[in-house]
Amino acid sequence: MSQQMPITVHGADILHKELMQLKTVDRPRVIEAIADARAHGDLKENAEYHAAREQQGFIEGRIKDIEAKLSNAIIIDVTTIDANGKVVFGSTVEVADEETGDELTYQIVGEDEADIKNNKISISSPIARALIGKQQDDVVEIQTPGGLRSLEIVEIKYI
């Protein structure tokens, strides 16, 4: 039995759209490609057939993966939560590095949504774990591979 995982409304929407694409566009296309390849005769040496079957396996595996993620997801809409000014799952947090003065903004998201290039950090990351439950003006210390960092929470948004 798999455990329930939090996901943002946006993250769930992306998974639903991918699932719809796979089921309504990609799956029918690969089934047609398999049928076309079969029509060409001997399947043992038919590269198109083998490629289409491999693609079908990938699509079916991805459909199962997304369906499992969605069935175990707890969709959290941060705009409807009364967080009392605290950092919670889904919130967007602006922090200032106390040493460099650099300001960074992170959104705390589920594991599958994490994308550091877009400043989306996983709920299980050290930075997110340190920020959860804290409030504006709090300073958190985070052990990173580069050493200890002190971050001051500048602003918390629930968007």
ABEGO torsion letter per residue (X at the ends): XBBBBBBBAAAAAAAAAAAAAAAAAAAAAAAAAAAAAAAAEBAAABAAAAAAAAAAAAAAAAAAAAAAAAAABBBBBAAABBAGGBBBBGBBBBBBBAAAGBBBBBBBBBAAABBAAAGBBBAABAAAAAABGBBBGBBBBBBBAAEBBBBBBABBBBX
